Amino acid sequence: MTTAGTPGHGPLSGVRVVELAGIGPGPFAAMLLADLGADVVRVDRPGGQGLAIDPAHDVTNRNKRSVLVDLKSTEGPARVLDLAARADILIEGYRPGVAERLGVGPADCHARNPRLVYGRMTGWGQEGPLAHRAGHDIAYIALTGTLGMIGRPDEPPAVPANLLGDYAGGSLYLVVGVLAALHHARETGTGQVVDAAIVDGTAHLASMIHGMVAAGRWQDRRGANLLDGGCPYYGTYETADGGHMAVGALEPQFYAEFLDRLGGVADLADARKDWTRWGELRERVAARFKERSRAEWTAVFEGSDACVAPVLSLAEAPHHPHLAARGTFTDHAGITQPAPAPRFSATPTSVRTAPAHPGADTPEVAHDWAVPTLLDAHVSDAHVADAHVPDAHVGDDRPDAHVPDAHVADDRPDPHVPSGHMPDASGPRAPGPVGRDHDHDKDIA
């Protein structure tokens, strides 16, 4: 593991990005742009928070700067438009129509800056029957067919955290979209709106699988295919100590080495091509892995091309020799975190700054971006923020202490939010983002 040192500027040095604060895929996309060297200014709401944790630990806000702007105030929208006038990219994650009602929609921004790339991050998209409905990652990927592909055939679909929808189908597609649109804007002088919907991106991720289904090479059910755990030499196995090993010995030469190192199943070598015997092969392989610990099996397969690896925890991963040698993880401001990716030979990247604290950079941004109007509200907005944000955001047992103001429109129930997601006034809210409404699905206006 490395320690972040001399700042790298990255290939996006000189690109200016405005991020209207939210949670989930929007902030992660903005972090990717910031990691690549862009000057990302996050517009936080006074009294609002992203994740229900200490802002110093929200690494998705690293390499960014933050200003405080109350978009519901009389002057708030004008301050955002002043920033948009000087930006290359703007990212927002409200429900369709909310940015327009706040006065910072695409038309408002393009009137000030025709070259602006306006990125919109939502779950359902800007149009369609569900566009104005609340939702979360799991619901988005459920409708695309991708969730139904994951897990064992005799169990409910496995939940892949929020990595598949929010970040793969959402953030990454937003980043690709705004960078492509930025290229177009620099070639033509014309900006545009990028509608990045998690349902679209997640469906697109399964393009190869759709092709295989059409070719008759993939069964449209869980745990019955080469890459979904149906194949006994592409999956995970429990070890004697409760750990797990991952096996991906697909090609014949790797499969042969896998069986040789594993031992005890040579008589089933021909079952590789006979799917009717996959069940028998899986049982024998599982039994063998249960005979030794994870560490022992790791040693057995060390230095081989059997395509076998131990399944590590988040805490263990930074210490793996390969990841440590590459500097895949880095330490910055006392937090172990993934280093920026990918890597560039001529324009290296790095973790330059710790997560931005809401409003801490307002004077600096006002100067650097030549937006003096930000200073007009800096003191008053900071005072409002201090009045609304408790000193400790973790472990606070007061009711609704973990529900950020930015995600609650007002005291009235939101007709688009199921009652189970509303703050429980009778007792304390559980810490963390559980039960939250994504900002890209929460109407704040």
N, C-alpha and C positions, 0 to 999 in steps of 0.2 A: 504494500500500500504506500502511496506517495503522499507527500504533504504539499498542498497548493503553495506555489511560490511566485515567481515572476509572472505577472499577468500576461496572457496571450490576448491578442486583439481579435483574431478570428476573421474568416472571409467576409462576414457581414459588417465589418467595421465601417462606420459612417452611415449605416441604415438606421433610421429613426422609427420607433414603433410605439404607439399608444395602446395600452392594454386597459380596458375598462374592467375593473376588478370583478372577479367571480371565483368559482371553485371548479376543480376537475380539469377537463381537457383544455379549456382556454388558458389558464395559468401555465399548464405544462407546455403548451405550444409556444407561449411567450417565453418560457424558460429556454426552450430549444433555440429560439431566435437570439436570446440574450447570450446563451452559451457560445453561439457562433459569432458573437462580437457585436450584435446590434445594440444600439442604445435604447433600451426598453424602459419606458416610463409607465408605471402602473398607477392608474387613477383610483385611489381608495376612497371609500365613503367615510365621513366622520362617524366614529362609533361602530363601524363595520369591521368584520374580520373575515378571512377566507376560511381556512380550516379552523376547527375549534381547538387549536393548540397555540402555544406561545409563538408569535410570529418569527422569533429567532430560530425556530426549528422547522419552518416551512421552506424546505429547500427548493420548492418550485418557484420561489421568489428570489433566488440567488441571481447575482449578476444584473439585477434590475435596480431602478430607482423608483421612489414612491412620492406622489403628491396627494394631498387631500382636496377633494372637490365634492361638494354636495350638489348632485345633479337635480335635486328637487328644489334647490334655492333659485331665486330669480337670476342670479349671476352665474350659477353653476354651468349650464349648457354653453354659455359663451366662452368660459374658460377652457372647456374641452375642445370647442371649435378652434380656439386659438392654438391649441396643441396640434389638432388635426391639420391645421393650415401649414404646419412646419414638419409634418410627419410623412413617411413613405407608406406606412402600414398602420391600420387601426384594427384591433381585435375586440369584439364584444360577444357576449354569450347570453343575451336576454332572450325571452320568448319573442316570437315574431311580432313586430309592431311596437314593442316597448321602447326601443331606441328612438323610433320616430316620435313617439309621444313625449319623450324626454327632450326632444329637440336636437338629438345628436345622431340621427339616422343617416343613411347613405346620401340622400339628397342634400341634407344640411351640410354634411362634410364636403361633398363634392362641389358645392357652391363656393366653398372657401379654397378647396384644393382639388382641381379636376384630375390630378395625377394620383390621388390617394387610392391605395388598395384597401378595401373595406372587407375585413374577414369576419364572417358570422359563424359562430360555433353553436350548434344545437343538437339535440338528440334526434328529433323527428324531421328536421328540415324547416325551411321557410314556408312551405306550402304542403298541402295534403290534409286528409281528414283528422290526423292526430297532431298537426303542427302546433296547436295551442294547448295541448294536453300536457300534464306533468308526467315525468318519467325518470327512470334511472338506467344506468348502463345495462343492467340485466334484462330490462324490458326491451330495450332497443335491439340487443343481440338475439333475443328470443324470437322476434319477428323475422329476422333475416335468415333463419335456419342454421346459423353458426352455433348457437348455444345447444341446439338439439344434436349436434355432432359430437359433443364432448362428454365423456364419461363411460361407465360400464353399461352394457345393454340391459341389465337387470336392475338398474338403479336410476333415480332421477338424474337429469343432466348435471354435470359438475360445474360449479361456479368458478370461473377463471379470474377471481378477484375482479377489479374493474380495468384490467389491462387490455383485454381484447376490444371492448367497445370504446370506452372513454379515451384511451391513449393510442391504441393502434388504429382503430377505425375512426377516431375523432381527431386527436391532436396531430398525428402524423399527416393526415390528409389535409388538415387546415394549413400546416406548415408548407407542404408541397404546393398547395393551391395559392397561398399568398406569395410565395417566392416565384412561381410561374407567372402570376399576375404582375408582380413587380418587374420581372423581365419585360413583359409586354408594355408596361407603363413607361419604362425607360426607352423602349424602342419607338413607341408611338406617341408618348405624352398623354396617354389616356388611362385613367384608373378604372377600376371596376369592382363589383361586389363578388366575393367568393362565398358561396353557400356551402359550408361544410357540415354535413349531417352525419351523425354516427351511424344511422341505419344504412346510408349510402356507402360509407367507407367500409363498414364491417361486411356488407354484402360483397363489395369489391374484393376484399381480402380472400374470399372463397372462390375466386374465378377459376383457379386450377381444378378445384373439386367439382365445380359445375361442369367443366369440360370432361372430367373423368366419368361423371354420372352419365353424360350424354353419350360417351363412348362405351358405356357398359362396363367400365372398370372400377366403379365405386358404387356400393350399395347405400341407399339413402336411409341408413339406420346406424345407430351407435355401436361401436365395438365390433365391427364386422369387416374392417378394412385394413389395409397395410399401414396406414399412418394414424389411426384413431384408437390404438390399443387392442384392436382385434387380432393383430399379428403377434405371436409369442416372442418374436425376436425384435420387437419394437414396442417397448413398454417399460413399466417399472415393477420392481420386485422387492418385497420386504426381506430384511436380513434378520439374523438371529437376535440382534440387540434392538430390534424395532426400527432400525434405519431403513433406507431404501437405496437401490441401485437402478440407474436408468440404462436401458439397453437399446441400441439402434443399429444392430448388425444386419443391415439390409442386403448389401452386396454379397455375392457368394464367398469371396475371399475373406471378408470381415466376419461373415457367419461361421466359416470354418475355424477361424482363430478364436471366435467366441466360444464355440463348443469345446475346442481343445483346452482353453484356459478354464472353462467352467468344470469340465469333467463329468463323467457319469451319465451322459446322455448321447454318446456317440451313436448308439443304435437307432436313434431317432433323427439322424442327420437328414435323411431323405424327406422328412416331414416338412422341410422348408417350403417345398412347392405343392404340397398336398394340404389344402386348407381343411379337409375333413379330419386331419390328424392334429390340427393346431391346438385343439383342446388338450390332447394327451401331452403334446410337447410343452405346453404352458405349465401344466401340473408338475411335470418332471423338473423343469427349469426352476419353478417356484420352490419346490422341495429342496433343490440344491442350494439356492440362495439362503434358505432358512438354516442351513447348517453352519454358517459362519457370520461374523459380525460385518458391519459396513466397512470398518477399517481393514479387516482381513481381506475382503473382496477387492477393496481398492488397491491393496498391495498386489493381489493376484493379477489384476488387469493393468497395473502400472506399466507404462512403456510399450503397450501393445496397440495394434490397430483393430481391436475387437469392438471398438465404438461403445465402450461401457464407462460410465462415470457415476460417482456417488451423488446422491441428491442432497444438496447442502441447504442449510437454513440461511436466512438473510444475515445473521450474525457470523456465520461461518464463511460465507462466500468471499469477503475481502481478504481472508487469510490463505485462500488456496494459492499454491505456488505460481500457477500460470497467471491468475488474475493479478496477483501481487507484482509479478515481474512486468506485466503490461501496464500497471498503474490503472487498472479498470476502476478502482475505487480510490478516493482521495480523502484526506482530512482537511477540513477548513472550519475555522471558528469552533473547534471542538466537536464537529459533527462528521462522522464517517458517512460518505455519500458517493454515489456513482459519479465518475468523472465525465466531462462532456464527451459526446460521441456524435458523429464519427471523428476520425483524426485527419488532419490536413498537413501535408508536407511543407507548404510554403506559408500558411497562415495558421499557426497552432492556436488552440483554444485552451482555456483554463477556467477554474472557478476563481473569479477576480474579487468578488465581494460576497459577503454574507447575505442572507435573506433580508430584503428591504423591510424596514419597519414603517408602517403606515404613516405617510406624511413627512418622514424624516428628511427627505431630499427636496422639499418644495423650494427653498431659497436657491439651491444650486441649479435645479431644473429651470426655474424662472430666469436665471441668468443665462444658462447655456443655450436654452431654446428661445431666448428673447421673448418671454411671455410674462411681463411684469404684473399682469392682472392676477397671476397666481399668488403673488405676495399680498394682495389686498385682503385675501381671505385666510391667509396662512395662520394668523394668530387666532382669529375667531373659530376657524374650523378645528384647529388643534385643541382649543378649549372645549369644543363640543365633543371631540373624540375622547378627551380625558374624562369628561363627565359621563360617558356611556360605556367605556371599556374598563372592566375591572382589572385590578393589578395582576391577578392570577387567572389565567384562562384554563388551567388544568386543575381538576380537583375541586372547583368551586361548586358547592352543593346548593346554591340558591336556585330557585326555579328558573328555567330558561337561560341559565348562565352560559350554556354552551351553544345557544342558538344565535348566530351572528345577526345583527340588525340588518345587514345588507341582504339577507335572504328572507326577511319578513316584511311584507308590504306595509301592513298596518295591523291594528288590533282585530280587524275583521277576518273571519275565515276566508281563505282564498278558494273560490269555487272550483279551481282547477286542481287543488291539492286534496288527496284523500284524507279523511279525518285522522287516520292513523299517523299522519306525518305532521300534524299540528302540535305545537308545544303543549305539554300537559301542565296546566296551571295548578294541579293538585300536588305536584311533587317535583323533585329535581329531575332534570333531563340527563340522560346518560352522556358521558363525555364522548367526544369524537364526532366524525361525520355520519354516524349511523342514523338513518332516518332523515337525513337532510334532503332538501330539494336542490338539485343542481341549479346553479345560477342560470345555466342556459335553458332551464325550464321553469324558472321562478319569475313571475311578473312583479317587478319592484315598483312599478308606477301605478 
